[in-house]
Amino acid sequence: MTPDLPDAPAPIRDAILDWLDRFAATVREVDYRSAYPFWHPRIIAFGTVQALVEGLEPFRDRQWESVWPKTSDFRFRLDVTRVLASPDGRMAVAIAPFTSTGYAPDGTPFDRPGRTTLILVPGAEGWLAVHSHMSLARGVPADSHGNRPVKAR
């Protein structure tokens, strides 16, 4: 018999959904400085625009810089997000679709949906992401040509 998925208990699920919502706000604001506390300093990540990268500054420089100022309206679909957790509550996984707006070279907006998997661990001030994989849905253009200012580095 196949065991059930290790769905997170309500307190962990609620904390992770809150984490996702608060982090998404930093993306919408293009506020890197406010986003740093969400991530482990040695984050290991990859995504649509970046192969494997390790460390918060390379993650910012190679992933965030390529996406956040060029898109808008980023939100996780919390209504369909799944949160799994280890039995001891020392690790959680968020599996979340997201929505955003991309921009064609002429400025025409287009829907830019995707999905993410995050691995998080408890930290002194709340959950910290130690791994991120974000990618666009099939057929969505990888390039977006928005030009929003960075609020804080």
Summary of the structure (lengths in Angstrom):
residues: 153
radius of gyration: 15.5
end to end distance: 50.2
largest distance: 54.6
contacts: 441
relative contact order: 0.22
helix: 29%
strand: 39%
